[in-house]
Amino acid sequence: MVNSNGLRVALVGPLPPPSGGMANQTRQLSQLLSQEGIEVDLVQTNSPYRPAWIASLQGIRAIFRLLPYLCQLWSAAGRADVVHVMANSGWSWHLFAAPAVWIASARKVPVVMNYRGGEAETFFQSAYRWVAPTLARVACVMVPTGFLAEIFDRRGVSTQIIPNIVNTERFQGGASDTGSGHHIVVTRNLEAIYDIATAIRAFQTLYTQLPGARMSIAGSGPDRAMLESLATKLGLGDSIIFTGRLDVEAMVSLYASADVMLNPSLADNMPNSVLESLASGVPVVSTNVGGVPFLVEDGVTALLVDTGDHQAMADAMTQLLTDVTLRDTMIAAGRELVEQYTWTNVRELLLPLYRRLAEAGS
């Protein structure tokens, strides 16, 4: 019988910086498993380039990261009882997730494929013939929501739903007093898929009704210059702050000052920003996409709107800022919801999975 104290897990995934959702989950999981007495061998998929100037060679830099990564994988898999791979769509799958599975398979170690990301359907439509052989070598496909489970099920792949983990001890600050300058926060990267432009237009509509409102956009990405230009063009240059990417402690402070979190994304799975907001007592307005409606219930734990509809976003934010009863009820419901995503509950799903696979592979 394999117990937690005797278990060795090779955890494969990215680490901050940058402080993205999957990177934060990888780091958090590594720490929590170690606290359980599990020996964790962390294989980082986004290790810094060495020497640093390699990062400027866009055509070949992947090779300089890939070769050391493969060597680390081979070594870590040889010591592990289970290999846990944090996986995503696109090139991340081909360069990092798939090699981890094939190396673990060669070393006869069971793999937990922890698949995440809101663009799985699009990725599978174009690349599933390349993905399927790798999935066939996985002992368990682990997904955080029923949304992804349905996508895999349509292709005859069974999954186990084990959700993302939220640290309710860290994210626990209440929202600020809505009577003193309404603070809207957006905590997604500045990329087209997250549609920050619509969030800015929604804020403009809100601002005409609540002139003291302000918005903080916490994230980095290629669209920053365009979005800053849009904010200036709409006369919001003094009311919108682009904070750049924030570390975890800065995010805690941001949520503690927020009155509403707006998630305008065009595709999503199980956004950590929604969980962190709810844990912090910040009500959420989100687009009704991907895994979001599997995570929250419209009108109960969040207000959901259609993608690209800045008027609906503005109306929902106004409702939360002006209807105290709705706001307080939704904050309480949100905090109750996130309790199921604490480590206390998630460990009861994940650790037995590790033990079962380790026993089967021994």
C-alpha positions as CSV (number, residue, x, y, z in Angstrom):
1,M,0.0,0.0,0.0
2,V,1.5,3.3,-1.1
3,N,0.9,6.2,1.3
4,S,1.5,9.9,0.9
5,N,4.7,9.8,2.9
6,G,6.3,7.3,0.6
7,L,5.2,8.8,-2.7
8,R,7.4,10.5,-5.2
9,V,5.7,12.8,-7.8
10,A,7.4,14.5,-10.7
11,L,5.4,17.7,-11.3
12,V,5.8,19.1,-14.7
13,G,4.7,22.7,-15.4
14,P,5.5,26.4,-15.6
15,L,6.5,28.6,-12.6
16,P,6.2,32.3,-12.0
17,P,7.4,34.6,-13.3
18,P,5.3,35.4,-15.2
19,S,2.6,34.9,-12.6
20,G,-0.1,33.3,-14.8
21,G,-2.9,30.9,-13.7
22,M,-1.2,27.6,-14.6
23,A,2.2,28.8,-13.2
24,N,0.6,29.8,-9.9
25,Q,-1.3,26.5,-9.7
26,T,2.0,24.6,-10.3
27,R,3.9,26.4,-7.6
28,Q,1.0,26.1,-5.1
29,L,0.5,22.4,-5.8
30,S,4.2,21.7,-5.3
31,Q,4.2,23.4,-2.0
32,L,1.0,21.6,-0.8
33,L,2.2,18.2,-1.9
34,S,5.5,18.7,0.0
35,Q,3.6,19.7,3.1
36,E,1.8,16.3,2.8
37,G,5.1,14.5,3.0
38,I,5.2,13.7,-0.7
39,E,8.6,14.0,-2.4
40,V,8.1,16.4,-5.3
41,D,10.5,16.6,-8.2
42,L,9.6,19.9,-10.0
43,V,10.4,20.0,-13.7
44,Q,9.9,23.6,-14.9
45,T,8.7,24.1,-18.5
46,N,9.6,27.8,-18.6
47,S,13.1,27.8,-17.1
48,P,15.1,31.0,-17.8
49,Y,17.2,30.9,-20.9
50,R,20.9,30.4,-20.2
51,P,22.8,32.4,-21.3
52,A,20.1,35.1,-21.1
53,W,20.9,36.5,-24.5
54,I,19.4,33.3,-26.0
55,A,16.0,34.8,-25.3
56,S,16.5,37.2,-28.2
57,L,16.9,34.5,-30.8
58,Q,13.3,33.8,-31.5
59,G,13.9,31.2,-34.2
60,I,16.0,28.8,-32.2
61,R,15.6,29.7,-28.5
62,A,13.1,26.9,-28.0
63,I,15.8,24.4,-28.6
64,F,17.9,25.8,-25.8
65,R,15.0,25.4,-23.4
66,L,13.8,22.1,-24.8
67,L,17.1,20.1,-24.5
68,P,17.7,20.7,-20.8
69,Y,14.0,20.1,-20.2
70,L,14.1,16.7,-21.8
71,C,17.1,15.7,-19.8
72,Q,15.4,16.8,-16.5
73,L,12.3,14.9,-17.5
74,W,14.2,11.7,-18.1
75,S,15.9,11.9,-14.8
76,A,12.8,13.0,-12.8
77,A,10.6,10.3,-14.4
78,G,13.1,7.6,-13.4
79,R,12.7,8.6,-9.7
80,A,8.9,9.1,-9.7
81,D,6.0,6.9,-8.8
82,V,3.7,9.3,-10.7
83,V,4.3,12.0,-13.3
84,H,1.8,14.9,-13.0
85,V,1.8,17.1,-16.2
86,M,0.2,20.5,-16.3
87,A,-0.9,20.7,-19.9
88,N,-2.4,23.4,-22.2
89,S,-3.3,23.7,-25.9
90,G,-1.1,24.8,-28.8
91,W,2.7,24.7,-28.9
92,S,2.8,24.3,-25.1
93,W,1.2,20.8,-25.7
94,H,3.6,19.8,-28.4
95,L,6.8,21.2,-26.8
96,F,6.3,20.3,-23.2
97,A,3.2,18.2,-22.3
98,A,3.6,15.5,-25.1
99,P,7.3,14.9,-24.5
100,A,6.6,14.5,-20.7
101,V,4.1,11.8,-21.5
102,W,6.3,9.9,-23.9
103,I,9.3,10.0,-21.6
104,A,7.2,8.8,-18.6
105,S,5.8,6.0,-20.8
106,A,9.3,5.0,-21.8
107,R,10.2,4.8,-18.2
108,K,7.0,2.9,-17.4
109,V,5.7,5.6,-15.0
110,P,1.9,6.4,-14.9
111,V,1.0,9.9,-16.0
112,V,-1.7,12.3,-14.7
113,M,-2.4,14.7,-17.6
114,N,-3.8,17.8,-15.9
115,Y,-5.4,19.5,-18.9
116,R,-6.6,23.1,-18.6
117,G,-7.4,26.1,-20.8
118,G,-10.5,27.4,-22.5
119,E,-9.4,26.7,-26.2
120,A,-9.3,22.9,-26.1
121,E,-12.1,22.4,-28.6
122,T,-10.4,24.7,-31.2
123,F,-7.1,23.0,-30.6
124,F,-8.5,19.5,-30.9
125,Q,-10.4,20.3,-34.1
126,S,-7.1,21.1,-35.8
127,A,-4.6,18.9,-34.0
128,Y,-6.4,15.9,-32.4
129,R,-4.8,13.4,-34.7
130,W,-1.4,14.4,-33.1
131,V,-2.8,14.6,-29.6
132,A,-4.6,11.3,-29.5
133,P,-1.5,9.0,-29.6
134,T,-0.1,10.9,-26.5
135,L,-3.5,10.7,-24.7
136,A,-3.4,6.9,-25.2
137,R,-0.3,6.7,-23.0
138,V,-1.9,8.7,-20.1
139,A,-3.2,6.8,-17.1
140,C,-5.6,9.6,-16.1
141,V,-6.8,12.8,-17.8
142,M,-7.5,15.2,-15.0
143,V,-9.6,18.4,-15.8
144,P,-10.8,21.2,-13.5
145,T,-14.3,21.5,-14.8
146,G,-17.2,19.7,-16.5
147,F,-16.7,22.0,-19.5
148,L,-13.4,20.3,-20.4
149,A,-14.8,16.9,-19.3
150,E,-17.5,17.2,-22.0
151,I,-14.9,18.1,-24.7
152,F,-12.9,15.0,-23.9
153,D,-16.0,12.8,-23.6
154,R,-17.0,13.8,-27.2
155,R,-13.8,12.1,-28.3
156,G,-14.3,9.0,-26.1
157,V,-11.7,10.0,-23.5
158,S,-12.8,9.6,-19.9
159,T,-11.7,12.2,-17.3
160,Q,-11.6,12.8,-13.6
161,I,-12.7,16.3,-12.5
162,I,-10.3,17.7,-9.9
163,P,-10.7,21.5,-9.6
164,N,-8.1,24.2,-9.3
165,I,-7.0,25.1,-5.7
166,V,-7.7,28.5,-4.1
167,N,-5.9,29.7,-1.0
168,T,-8.8,31.1,1.1
169,E,-6.3,32.0,3.9
170,R,-4.4,34.3,1.5
171,F,-7.4,35.6,-0.5
172,Q,-9.8,36.6,2.3
173,G,-9.9,40.4,2.4
174,G,-13.4,42.0,2.0
175,A,-14.3,44.5,-0.7
176,S,-13.9,48.2,0.0
177,D,-16.7,50.6,0.9
178,T,-18.7,51.2,-2.3
179,G,-19.6,54.7,-1.1
180,S,-16.0,56.0,-1.6
181,G,-15.0,55.6,-5.3
182,H,-16.1,52.5,-7.0
183,H,-13.1,50.3,-7.9
184,I,-13.4,47.9,-10.8
185,V,-10.6,45.4,-11.4
186,V,-9.7,43.3,-14.5
187,T,-7.0,40.7,-13.8
188,R,-6.4,39.1,-17.2
189,N,-3.5,39.4,-19.6
190,L,-3.6,42.1,-22.3
191,E,-4.3,39.7,-25.2
192,A,-7.1,39.5,-27.7
193,I,-8.6,36.4,-26.2
194,Y,-9.4,38.3,-23.0
195,D,-11.1,41.2,-24.8
196,I,-9.9,44.0,-22.4
197,A,-11.1,46.6,-25.0
198,T,-14.7,45.7,-24.3
199,A,-14.0,46.0,-20.5
200,I,-12.8,49.5,-21.1
201,R,-15.8,50.4,-23.1
202,A,-18.0,49.0,-20.4
203,F,-16.2,51.1,-17.8
204,Q,-16.8,54.2,-20.0
205,T,-20.5,53.5,-19.8
206,L,-20.4,52.9,-16.1
207,Y,-18.3,56.1,-15.6
208,T,-21.0,58.3,-17.1
209,Q,-23.3,57.1,-14.3
210,L,-20.8,56.9,-11.5
211,P,-18.1,59.6,-12.2
212,G,-16.0,58.7,-9.2
213,A,-15.4,55.1,-10.5
214,R,-11.9,53.9,-11.3
215,M,-10.5,50.8,-13.0
216,S,-7.3,48.8,-12.5
217,I,-6.2,46.5,-15.2
218,A,-3.6,44.0,-13.9
219,G,-1.8,42.1,-16.6
220,S,0.7,42.3,-19.3
221,G,0.7,41.5,-23.0
222,P,1.0,42.7,-26.6
223,D,-2.2,44.7,-26.6
224,R,-1.1,47.2,-23.9
225,A,-0.3,50.1,-26.1
226,M,-3.5,49.7,-28.0
227,L,-5.6,49.5,-24.8
228,E,-3.9,52.5,-23.3
229,S,-4.6,54.5,-26.5
230,L,-8.3,53.4,-26.3
231,A,-8.6,54.5,-22.7
232,T,-7.1,57.9,-23.6
233,K,-9.3,58.3,-26.7
234,L,-12.4,57.6,-24.5
235,G,-11.4,60.2,-22.0
236,L,-10.5,57.7,-19.3
237,G,-6.8,58.2,-19.1
238,D,-7.0,59.5,-15.5
239,S,-9.5,56.8,-14.3
240,I,-7.9,53.6,-15.7
241,I,-4.6,52.4,-14.3
242,F,-2.6,49.7,-16.1
243,T,-0.6,48.1,-13.3
244,G,1.3,45.6,-15.3
245,R,1.6,42.0,-14.1
246,L,1.3,41.7,-10.3
247,D,2.8,39.1,-8.0
248,V,0.5,37.2,-5.7
249,E,0.8,39.5,-2.7
250,A,0.1,42.5,-4.9
251,M,-3.0,40.7,-6.2
252,V,-4.2,40.1,-2.7
253,S,-4.0,43.9,-2.0
254,L,-5.7,44.7,-5.3
255,Y,-8.7,42.4,-4.5
256,A,-8.9,43.9,-1.0
257,S,-9.4,47.3,-2.6
258,A,-11.9,46.2,-5.3
259,D,-15.7,46.5,-5.5
260,V,-16.2,44.4,-8.6
261,M,-14.1,42.1,-10.7
262,L,-14.8,42.1,-14.4
263,N,-13.8,39.1,-16.5
264,P,-14.4,39.9,-20.2
265,S,-12.7,36.9,-21.8
266,L,-13.8,35.4,-25.1
267,A,-12.7,31.8,-24.1
268,D,-12.1,30.4,-20.6
269,N,-12.1,27.3,-18.5
270,M,-11.7,27.7,-14.8
271,P,-10.2,31.2,-14.3
272,N,-8.3,31.5,-11.0
273,S,-9.1,35.2,-11.0
274,V,-12.8,34.4,-10.5
275,L,-12.1,32.1,-7.6
276,E,-9.7,34.5,-6.0
277,S,-12.2,37.3,-6.3
278,L,-15.0,35.3,-4.7
279,A,-12.7,34.2,-1.9
280,S,-11.7,37.9,-1.4
281,G,-15.4,38.9,-1.1
282,V,-15.4,40.7,-4.5
283,P,-18.5,40.1,-6.6
284,V,-17.9,39.0,-10.2
285,V,-19.2,40.0,-13.6
286,S,-18.0,37.6,-16.3
287,T,-18.7,36.6,-19.8
288,N,-20.8,33.4,-20.1
289,V,-18.1,31.4,-21.9
290,G,-16.5,27.9,-21.7
291,G,-16.1,26.6,-18.2
292,V,-17.4,29.8,-16.4
293,P,-21.0,28.7,-16.2
294,F,-19.8,25.3,-14.8
295,L,-17.9,27.3,-12.1
296,V,-20.5,30.0,-11.1
297,E,-24.3,30.3,-11.3
298,D,-25.7,33.4,-12.9
299,G,-27.5,35.6,-10.4
300,V,-26.3,33.5,-7.5
301,T,-22.5,33.6,-7.3
302,A,-21.8,35.9,-10.3
303,L,-23.5,37.9,-13.0
304,L,-22.9,36.5,-16.4
305,V,-23.2,38.4,-19.7
306,D,-22.6,37.7,-23.4
307,T,-19.1,38.2,-24.9
308,G,-18.5,41.6,-26.5
309,D,-21.5,43.2,-24.9
310,H,-20.1,46.3,-23.1
311,Q,-23.6,47.6,-22.2
312,A,-24.5,44.4,-20.5
313,M,-21.2,44.4,-18.6
314,A,-21.8,48.0,-17.5
315,D,-25.4,47.3,-16.4
316,A,-24.3,44.3,-14.4
317,M,-21.5,46.2,-12.7
318,T,-23.9,49.1,-11.9
319,Q,-26.4,46.6,-10.4
320,L,-23.7,45.2,-8.1
321,L,-22.5,48.7,-7.1
322,T,-26.0,50.1,-6.3
323,D,-28.0,47.1,-5.0
324,V,-26.5,46.5,-1.6
325,T,-28.8,43.5,-0.9
326,L,-27.8,41.7,-4.1
327,R,-24.2,42.5,-3.5
328,D,-24.1,41.2,0.0
329,T,-26.0,38.1,-0.9
330,M,-23.7,37.3,-3.8
331,I,-20.6,37.9,-1.7
332,A,-21.8,35.4,0.8
333,A,-22.7,32.9,-1.8
334,G,-19.3,33.3,-3.5
335,R,-17.4,32.7,-0.4
336,E,-19.4,29.6,0.4
337,L,-18.8,28.3,-3.2
338,V,-15.0,28.6,-3.1
339,E,-14.7,26.4,0.0
340,Q,-15.0,23.4,-2.2
341,Y,-11.8,24.5,-4.0
342,T,-9.6,24.6,-0.9
343,W,-6.8,22.1,-0.5
344,T,-8.7,20.4,2.4
345,N,-11.2,19.2,-0.2
346,V,-9.1,18.9,-3.3
347,R,-6.6,16.7,-1.5
348,E,-9.3,14.1,-0.9
349,L,-9.6,13.7,-4.7
350,L,-6.0,14.0,-5.8
351,L,-4.0,12.0,-3.2
352,P,-6.1,8.8,-3.7
353,L,-5.6,9.2,-7.4
354,Y,-1.8,9.3,-7.0
355,R,-1.9,6.3,-4.7
356,R,-4.1,4.2,-7.0
357,L,-1.8,4.9,-10.0
358,A,1.4,4.3,-8.1
359,E,0.1,1.0,-6.8
360,A,-1.0,0.0,-10.3
361,G,2.4,0.9,-11.7
362,S,4.5,-0.8,-9.0
